[in-house]
């Protein structure tokens, strides 16, 4: 398939509005507190009947310093003792959850995120993985997708060796920007040297994939300064890039109030940076996966996209669409059978639930048939940039053109603008439309009305 992109400034200006990132459909806004532990258990029973492999996500919320741009659910502390009770309760949750799932189901995907997972000591990480292996069927053949997010400032050669020994084979490094002025403005001081030492150590230990996270739209950034960061990272040629648009929402995220509005780059500068990033990475041989992600052509994400096997979940793009996802830790979200479920967001409430041996369920939502149908449509579009009507019709026993007659009419202006083509019983997203894929997916979102203000801009 064609994995190129085309930057059309006029189209971007016309379509640049707020909308979901579609790590799920329905989005997390539809989760409600009427869905609790009993409903969750019922979905697990259904999941066990269906069988298939599992995916585990662990949320480690601790960071020892705050990055002003961060919108994650986190706990800022430099007191490592604060992780001790959380880890104890996380292990309790692993035991409670593990007892509910068929022990024969293999864990093909595992991810530790945060926060900063490497806030934990090597001994604590070993403890968590030991308990996980006790209650879940982890792979021993290194064929799973076992990944971890690391802060290079919190990681050294010994930590990398420990992570590889524990079974991790993919690693994502937070960078954001190397420019000293930008780093000072967002309170994240991190040298290229310490960053690339971690990346090289991961390669020496046999990690199969390395990802680097960057953010454009941070204070004091320019096209020239961001290009220097790109140049430094490209010299080490990571397998993947995640390059995110900074969404400045200080009314929702208190730490962002430390960023001065006057220091933020103008909208036209952000677009210039984005355009430069796209050209720079494609010229360097990377392909555009979608939604801020680039990968080398032989990376598993790029291969999965070409083969029509790419999937999207709460951690982003994935090659394991057949896995039910179990969220572990405070605020984590999972997808089990026909439902999404989220754990308690408050640390005290999370700890209290587990002290009483209760599942720390906060809220969830069970999907109806229309939800599952629309999820399949959005997933195909956002992962593969094309959709066959007959594939959806065969899976859901509908007539696509009748069921989505209103939505197809809404796509006509997009087709006229060159974002997509509507022909031969299919939707095909064209190169100018790939950066605007969220807009196309939004047409099929029945929940979107009156909620766009709660999402970031698409560009």
C-alpha positions as CSV (number, residue, x, y, z in Angstrom):
1,X,0.0,0.0,0.0
2,X,1.0,3.6,-0.4
3,X,2.2,4.9,3.0
4,X,3.0,8.4,1.9
5,X,1.5,11.7,3.1
6,X,0.9,15.0,1.4
7,X,0.9,18.3,3.2
8,X,-1.9,20.6,1.9
9,X,-1.9,23.8,4.0
10,X,-5.2,25.0,2.6
11,X,-7.0,21.8,3.5
12,X,-5.4,21.7,7.0
13,X,-6.6,25.2,7.7
14,X,-10.1,24.3,6.6
15,X,-10.4,21.0,8.5
16,X,-8.3,21.8,11.6
17,X,-10.9,21.4,14.4
18,X,-11.1,19.5,17.6
19,X,-11.8,15.8,17.7
20,X,-10.9,12.4,19.3
21,X,-7.7,10.5,18.7
22,X,-9.8,7.2,18.6
23,X,-7.7,5.0,20.7
24,X,-11.1,3.6,21.3
25,X,-14.6,3.8,20.0
26,X,-16.7,4.9,21.8
27,X,-14.2,7.2,23.4
28,X,-13.5,7.2,27.1
29,X,-16.0,10.0,27.5
30,X,-18.8,7.4,27.2
31,X,-17.6,5.4,30.2
32,X,-20.0,5.7,33.2
33,X,-20.2,4.7,36.8
34,X,-23.2,2.5,36.2
35,X,-20.8,-0.1,34.9
36,X,-19.0,-1.7,37.9
37,X,-17.4,-4.9,39.1
38,X,-20.4,-7.2,38.4
39,X,-20.6,-6.0,34.8
40,X,-16.9,-6.4,34.4
41,X,-17.0,-10.0,35.7
42,X,-19.7,-10.8,33.2
43,X,-17.6,-9.4,30.3
44,X,-14.6,-11.5,31.5
45,X,-16.8,-14.7,31.4
46,X,-17.7,-13.8,27.9
47,X,-14.0,-13.2,27.1
48,X,-12.9,-16.5,28.5
49,X,-15.6,-18.3,26.4
50,X,-14.3,-16.6,23.3
51,X,-10.7,-17.4,24.2
52,X,-7.7,-15.9,22.5
53,X,-4.5,-14.2,23.7
54,X,-4.3,-11.3,26.2
55,X,-2.7,-7.9,26.5
56,X,-1.7,-6.3,29.8
57,X,-1.2,-2.6,30.5
58,X,0.4,-1.5,33.8
59,X,0.2,2.1,34.9
60,X,3.1,3.3,37.0
61,X,2.1,6.9,37.9
62,X,5.2,8.2,39.6
63,X,7.6,10.9,38.3
64,X,10.3,12.7,40.4
65,X,9.9,16.0,38.5
66,X,7.0,17.5,36.7
67,X,7.1,18.3,32.9
68,X,4.9,21.3,32.5
69,X,3.4,20.1,29.2
70,X,2.2,16.7,30.7
71,X,-1.4,15.8,30.7
72,X,-1.0,12.2,32.0
73,X,-2.3,11.0,35.3
74,X,0.8,11.2,37.5
75,X,2.1,11.6,41.0
76,X,5.1,13.9,41.4
77,X,7.5,12.8,44.2
78,X,11.2,12.2,44.6
79,X,10.5,10.0,47.6
80,X,10.9,6.4,46.3
81,X,9.1,5.0,49.4
82,X,5.8,6.2,48.0
83,X,6.0,3.5,45.4
84,X,6.1,0.7,48.0
85,X,2.4,0.7,49.0
86,X,1.3,1.3,45.4
87,X,3.3,-1.7,44.2
88,X,1.9,-3.9,46.9
89,X,-1.7,-3.0,45.9
90,X,-0.8,-3.4,42.2
91,X,0.3,-6.9,42.9
92,X,-2.9,-7.5,44.7
93,X,-4.8,-6.4,41.7
94,X,-2.7,-8.7,39.5
95,X,-3.8,-11.6,41.7
96,X,-7.4,-10.6,41.7
97,X,-7.5,-10.1,37.9
98,X,-5.5,-13.1,37.1
99,X,-7.9,-15.4,39.1
100,X,-10.7,-14.3,36.7
101,X,-9.0,-15.1,33.4
102,X,-8.4,-18.5,31.9
103,X,-4.8,-19.3,32.8
104,X,-4.2,-20.9,29.4
105,X,-4.6,-17.6,27.6
106,X,-1.2,-16.4,26.5
107,X,-0.1,-12.8,27.1
108,X,1.1,-11.7,23.6
109,X,1.3,-8.1,24.5
110,X,2.5,-6.3,27.7
111,X,3.2,-2.6,28.3
112,X,4.3,-0.6,31.2
113,X,3.5,3.1,31.0
114,X,3.1,6.1,33.3
115,X,4.3,8.3,34.8
116,X,7.8,6.8,34.8
117,X,7.9,3.0,35.0
118,X,11.6,3.2,35.7
119,X,10.8,5.2,38.9
120,X,10.7,1.6,40.3
121,X,13.9,0.0,41.4
122,X,15.2,-3.0,39.6
123,X,14.2,-5.2,42.6
124,X,10.7,-3.7,42.5
125,X,10.4,-4.3,38.7
126,X,11.5,-7.9,39.2
127,X,8.9,-8.3,41.9
128,X,6.1,-7.0,39.7
129,X,7.1,-9.2,36.8
130,X,7.4,-12.2,39.1
131,X,3.9,-11.7,40.4
132,X,2.6,-11.1,36.9
133,X,4.1,-14.4,35.7
134,X,2.6,-16.1,38.7
135,X,-1.0,-15.2,37.7
136,X,-0.8,-14.8,33.9
137,X,0.7,-16.9,31.2
138,X,3.6,-14.8,30.0
139,X,5.6,-15.9,27.0
140,X,9.2,-17.2,27.4
141,X,10.1,-17.2,23.7
142,X,10.6,-13.5,23.2
143,X,7.9,-13.5,20.5
144,X,5.5,-11.3,22.3
145,X,5.3,-7.5,22.1
146,X,6.6,-6.5,25.6
147,X,7.3,-2.8,25.7
148,X,8.1,-0.1,28.3
149,X,8.2,3.6,28.4
150,X,11.4,5.0,29.9
151,X,12.7,8.4,30.9
152,X,16.4,8.4,30.0
153,X,17.1,10.6,33.0
154,X,15.9,7.7,35.2
155,X,17.6,4.9,33.3
156,X,21.1,3.5,33.0
157,X,22.9,0.4,31.5
158,X,22.0,-1.7,34.5
159,X,18.3,-0.8,34.3
160,X,18.3,-1.6,30.6
161,X,19.9,-5.0,31.2
162,X,17.3,-5.7,34.0
163,X,14.4,-4.8,31.7
164,X,15.7,-7.1,29.0
165,X,16.2,-9.9,31.4
166,X,12.6,-9.4,32.6
167,X,11.4,-10.0,29.0
168,X,10.9,-6.5,27.5
169,X,11.9,-6.3,23.9
170,X,10.6,-2.9,22.9
171,X,11.4,0.4,24.4
172,X,10.1,4.0,24.1
173,X,12.3,6.9,25.1
174,X,10.8,10.2,26.1
175,X,12.7,13.1,24.6
176,X,10.3,15.9,23.4
177,X,13.0,18.4,22.4
178,X,16.7,18.8,22.9
179,X,16.8,22.6,22.6
180,X,18.0,23.9,26.0
181,X,15.7,26.9,26.0
182,X,12.7,24.7,25.3
183,X,13.7,22.2,27.9
184,X,14.0,25.0,30.5
185,X,10.6,26.3,29.6
186,X,8.9,22.9,30.1
187,X,11.0,21.9,33.1
188,X,12.6,18.8,31.4
189,X,16.4,19.1,31.3
190,X,17.7,16.1,29.4
191,X,20.9,15.9,27.4
192,X,21.3,14.1,24.1
193,X,24.2,12.1,25.5
194,X,22.3,10.5,28.3
195,X,19.4,9.8,25.9
196,X,21.5,8.1,23.2
197,X,23.4,6.1,25.8
198,X,20.1,4.5,26.8
199,X,19.1,3.9,23.2
200,X,22.5,2.3,22.4
201,X,22.3,0.2,25.6
202,X,18.9,-1.1,24.5
203,X,20.2,-2.2,21.2
204,X,23.2,-3.8,22.8
205,X,20.9,-5.8,25.1
206,X,18.8,-7.0,22.1
207,X,15.7,-4.8,22.2
208,X,14.0,-5.3,18.9
209,X,12.4,-1.9,18.5
210,X,13.2,1.6,19.8
211,X,10.8,4.5,19.7
212,X,11.5,8.2,20.4
213,X,8.8,10.5,21.5
214,X,8.9,14.2,20.4
215,X,6.4,17.0,20.8
216,X,5.9,20.0,18.5
217,X,4.2,23.2,19.6
218,X,6.1,23.6,22.9
219,X,7.2,27.0,24.1
220,X,10.0,28.7,22.2
221,X,10.2,26.1,19.4
222,X,11.0,27.1,15.9
223,X,11.3,25.1,12.7
224,X,15.1,25.5,12.9
225,X,15.4,24.4,16.6
226,X,13.2,21.4,16.1
227,X,15.1,20.4,13.0
228,X,18.3,20.3,15.1
229,X,16.5,17.8,17.5
230,X,15.4,15.7,14.5
231,X,18.9,15.7,13.1
232,X,20.4,14.4,16.4
233,X,17.8,11.6,16.8
234,X,17.9,10.6,13.1
235,X,21.7,10.0,13.5
236,X,20.7,7.0,15.7
237,X,17.9,5.9,13.4
238,X,15.3,4.6,15.9
239,X,12.8,2.2,14.4
240,X,9.8,4.4,15.3
241,X,9.0,8.0,16.0
242,X,6.0,9.3,17.9
243,X,5.7,13.1,17.2
244,X,2.8,14.6,19.0
245,X,1.0,18.0,18.8
246,X,1.1,19.8,22.1
247,X,-2.4,20.6,23.2
248,X,-2.3,23.6,25.6
249,X,-5.3,23.2,27.9
250,X,-4.3,24.9,31.2
251,X,-7.9,25.0,32.4
252,X,-7.8,21.2,32.6
253,X,-4.2,20.5,33.4
254,X,-2.7,22.6,36.2
255,X,0.9,22.0,35.4
256,X,0.4,23.6,32.0
257,X,-0.3,26.9,33.7
258,X,3.5,27.1,34.2
259,X,3.8,27.6,30.5
260,X,3.5,31.2,29.3
261,X,1.1,31.7,26.4
262,X,3.4,34.3,24.9
263,X,6.1,31.7,24.6
264,X,4.0,29.2,22.5
265,X,4.7,29.1,18.8
266,X,2.1,30.6,16.5
267,X,-0.3,28.3,14.7
268,X,1.5,28.9,11.4
269,X,4.8,28.0,13.0
270,X,3.4,24.8,14.4
271,X,2.2,23.9,10.9
272,X,5.6,24.7,9.4
273,X,7.2,22.4,12.0
274,X,4.7,19.6,11.2
275,X,5.3,20.0,7.4
276,X,9.1,19.9,8.0
277,X,8.8,16.8,10.2
278,X,6.8,14.9,7.5
279,X,9.3,15.7,4.8
280,X,12.4,15.1,6.9
281,X,11.3,11.7,8.1
282,X,10.0,10.5,4.7
283,X,13.2,11.7,3.0
284,X,15.0,9.7,5.7
285,X,13.1,6.5,4.7
286,X,10.4,6.4,7.3
287,X,6.8,5.8,6.4
288,X,3.8,7.5,7.9
289,X,1.7,5.1,10.0
290,X,-0.8,7.7,11.0
291,X,-1.8,9.8,14.0
292,X,1.7,11.2,14.7
293,X,3.5,7.9,14.1
294,X,6.3,7.1,11.7
295,X,8.3,3.9,11.3
296,X,11.0,2.3,9.2
297,X,9.5,0.2,6.4
298,X,10.6,-3.1,7.9
299,X,9.3,-2.2,11.4
300,X,6.5,-4.4,12.6
301,X,4.0,-1.5,12.6
302,X,4.7,-0.7,9.0
303,X,4.6,-4.3,7.9
304,X,1.3,-4.9,9.8
305,X,-0.2,-1.8,8.1
306,X,0.7,-3.1,4.7
307,X,-0.7,-6.5,5.5
308,X,-4.0,-5.1,6.8
309,X,-3.2,-6.3,10.4
310,X,-2.7,-3.0,12.2
311,X,-4.9,-2.2,15.2
312,X,-5.4,0.7,17.5
313,X,-5.9,0.6,21.3
314,X,-5.4,2.8,24.4
315,X,-1.6,2.6,24.0
316,X,-1.8,3.6,20.3
317,X,-1.1,1.5,17.3
318,X,-0.6,-2.2,17.8
319,X,0.1,-5.4,15.8
320,X,-2.1,-7.5,18.1
321,X,-5.8,-6.9,17.3
322,X,-6.8,-10.3,18.6
323,X,-5.9,-9.5,22.3
324,X,-8.3,-8.5,25.0
325,X,-6.6,-5.7,27.0
326,X,-6.5,-5.8,30.8
327,X,-5.7,-2.4,32.5
328,X,-3.8,-2.7,35.8
329,X,-3.0,0.2,38.1
330,X,-4.8,3.4,39.0
331,X,-6.6,5.1,36.1
332,X,-5.7,2.4,33.5
333,X,-8.3,1.4,30.9
334,X,-8.9,-2.0,29.4
335,X,-11.0,-3.6,26.7
336,X,-12.6,-6.9,27.6
337,X,-15.0,-8.7,25.3
338,X,-17.6,-6.1,24.4
339,X,-16.8,-3.5,27.0
340,X,-14.3,-0.8,28.1
341,X,-13.5,-0.5,31.8
342,X,-11.4,2.0,33.8
343,X,-9.8,1.7,37.2
344,X,-10.2,4.3,39.9
345,X,-8.3,7.5,39.2
346,X,-7.6,8.5,42.8
347,X,-4.6,6.9,44.5
348,X,-6.3,6.7,47.9
349,X,-9.5,5.2,46.5
350,X,-7.5,2.7,44.4
351,X,-5.4,1.6,47.4
352,X,-8.5,1.3,49.6
353,X,-10.4,-0.9,47.2
354,X,-7.5,-3.3,47.0
355,X,-6.9,-3.3,50.8
356,X,-10.4,-4.8,50.9
357,X,-9.7,-7.2,48.0
358,X,-12.1,-5.5,45.7
359,X,-11.5,-4.9,42.0
360,X,-10.7,-1.1,41.7
361,X,-13.3,-0.5,39.0
362,X,-14.3,3.2,38.5
363,X,-16.5,3.1,35.4
364,X,-17.0,1.4,32.1
365,X,-19.3,0.9,29.1
366,X,-20.7,-2.1,27.3
367,X,-20.8,-1.7,23.5
368,X,-24.0,-2.4,21.6
369,X,-24.1,-3.7,18.0
370,X,-24.0,-0.2,16.5
371,X,-20.9,0.7,18.6
372,X,-19.1,-2.4,17.4
373,X,-20.0,-1.7,13.8
374,X,-18.8,1.9,14.0
375,X,-15.7,0.8,15.8
376,X,-14.8,-1.5,13.0
377,X,-15.3,1.2,10.4
378,X,-13.2,3.8,12.4
379,X,-10.5,1.2,13.1
380,X,-10.1,0.3,9.4
381,X,-9.9,3.9,8.4
382,X,-7.5,5.1,11.0
383,X,-5.2,2.0,10.7
384,X,-5.3,1.3,7.0
385,X,-6.7,4.4,5.3
386,X,-9.2,2.4,3.3
387,X,-12.5,0.5,3.9
388,X,-14.2,-2.1,1.9
389,X,-18.0,-2.0,2.2
390,X,-18.3,-5.7,1.6
391,X,-16.0,-6.6,4.4
392,X,-18.2,-4.6,6.9
393,X,-21.3,-6.0,5.3
394,X,-20.1,-9.6,5.7
395,X,-19.1,-9.1,9.3
396,X,-22.2,-7.2,10.5
397,X,-25.0,-8.4,8.1
398,X,-25.9,-4.9,6.9
399,X,-26.1,-3.0,3.7
400,X,-23.4,-0.4,4.1
401,X,-24.8,2.3,1.8
402,X,-28.2,2.1,3.4
403,X,-26.9,2.0,7.0
404,X,-24.5,4.8,6.5
405,X,-26.4,6.8,3.9
406,X,-26.1,10.1,5.9
407,X,-22.4,9.5,6.7
408,X,-21.6,8.9,3.0
409,X,-23.3,12.1,2.1
410,X,-21.1,13.9,4.7
411,X,-18.0,12.4,3.0
412,X,-18.9,13.9,-0.4
413,X,-17.4,17.3,0.3
414,X,-14.3,15.6,1.6
415,X,-14.1,13.6,-1.6
416,X,-14.5,16.8,-3.6
417,X,-11.6,18.3,-1.6
418,X,-9.3,15.4,-2.4
419,X,-9.1,13.9,1.1
420,X,-10.6,10.6,0.0
421,X,-12.3,8.8,-2.9
422,X,-15.7,7.1,-2.9
423,X,-15.8,4.5,-5.6
424,X,-16.3,0.8,-6.2
425,X,-17.9,0.1,-2.9
426,X,-15.0,1.4,-0.9
427,X,-13.6,4.5,0.9
428,X,-9.9,5.2,0.1
429,X,-8.1,7.9,2.0
430,X,-5.8,9.8,-0.3
431,X,-2.4,11.2,0.6
432,X,-3.7,14.7,1.5
433,X,-6.4,13.1,3.8
434,X,-4.0,11.0,5.9
435,X,-3.0,13.9,8.2
436,X,-6.7,14.6,8.6
437,X,-7.9,11.0,9.2
438,X,-9.5,12.1,12.5
439,X,-11.9,14.3,10.6
440,X,-12.9,11.4,8.3
441,X,-13.4,9.1,11.3
442,X,-15.5,11.7,13.1
443,X,-18.2,11.4,10.4
444,X,-18.9,7.9,11.8
445,X,-19.0,8.9,15.5
446,X,-22.5,9.1,16.7
447,X,-21.5,10.4,20.1
448,X,-19.5,13.4,18.9
449,X,-22.1,16.1,18.9
450,X,-21.5,18.7,21.7
451,X,-18.3,17.1,22.8
452,X,-15.6,18.4,20.4
453,X,-14.5,21.0,22.8
454,X,-13.2,18.2,25.1
455,X,-10.7,17.1,22.5
456,X,-7.5,18.4,21.1
457,X,-7.1,19.9,17.6
458,X,-6.6,17.4,14.9
459,X,-3.4,19.2,13.7
